[in-house]
Amino acid sequence: MNNEEVLLITVTEACKIMNLGRNTMLKLVKMKGFPALVFPHKILIDKLQLPTWISKNYGKYK
């Protein structure tokens, strides 16, 4: 891994990567097992675990 590579991304950055709206991303963040750290005023998403979570949960949520 490159020292400059970011491990944790913001909700806004995750929205751009996944091509989702902010409200949808915030719903995903609340799901059990979603790779995110939720702090009182900040949410950080594990960029490396995001593709794995998507693959494991593809088609499970409506």
Secondary structure, DSSP 8 states (H G I E B T S, - for coil): --TT--SEEEHHHHHHHHT--HHHHHHHHTSTT-SEEEETTEEEEETTTHHHHHHHHTTT--
